[in-house]
Amino acid sequence: MLDTDWSDSWRGAFRIELRAEAIGLAWHGWPVLPGTFPAQADAEGSWTGPVPVHEDWADRLDAHPNEVAGWWTGQPYSLLVATGTVLDAVEVPDELGKRAARLLRATGHPAPIVATPDGRWLFLTTVADRIPEELATDGEVRWHGQGSWIPLPPTPFQHGVVHWRVKPDVWSWRLPSADAVHSVLARALDQRGSDRTALVGAGQFAAA
């Protein structure tokens, strides 16, 4: 059961908004793709997130904005962007994302950040060939590089809509370097570990 009103009128209005966002991103050179949407879940409601609707999506990354416009003409497809060519993304739980966002603000160099209704934050960066080991080995962190994709606003999920925490025009559409963002995320991860250790220590002291 979807929390979102998926009536025909709402779907039509939302399709227009998704189409407009897709065209705008395509003009900025982002490799956008149409993705599945919640109403396409099967009878058991097993929709777990958007995936590209075209099997040959990797061959469509250089599509002209006019072609992109045509993809959203008939359906309110989710809005995806392929990673690994123009941009990458690092996906983290929202608690870690908030820590990293505060650190980025302190440096005066914010990064575009996307938040999903299921509690995940995505930090957009330039393309990288790896991420630091401490991020790569953390089970709650996922790197989206070559061969992957992420949802962009205003993609609908079953219980809400993807939205920007920091819009890309904050940096005039210039993506921050992957190394800089990875470093901040690693610092946030280290802070989280230190805080958890301190809480455990405080609990043991209180129990003594």
LINQUIFEN-V111107 format. One record per helix or strand. SS is the DSSP state (hx for helix, st for strand). FROM is the first residue (numbers start at 1). TO is the last residue. Records with the same first field share a line. If there is no record, write none. Layout:
BEGIN
SS = FROM-TO ; FROM-TO
END
This chain:
BEGIN
hx = 8-27 ; 38-40 ; 57-59 ; 65-71 ; 94-107 ; 133-136 ; 168-171 ; 178-207
st = 32-35 ; 52-52 ; 78-82 ; 88-93 ; 113-115 ; 120-125 ; 142-144 ; 149-151 ; 156-157 ; 160-161 ; 163-166
END
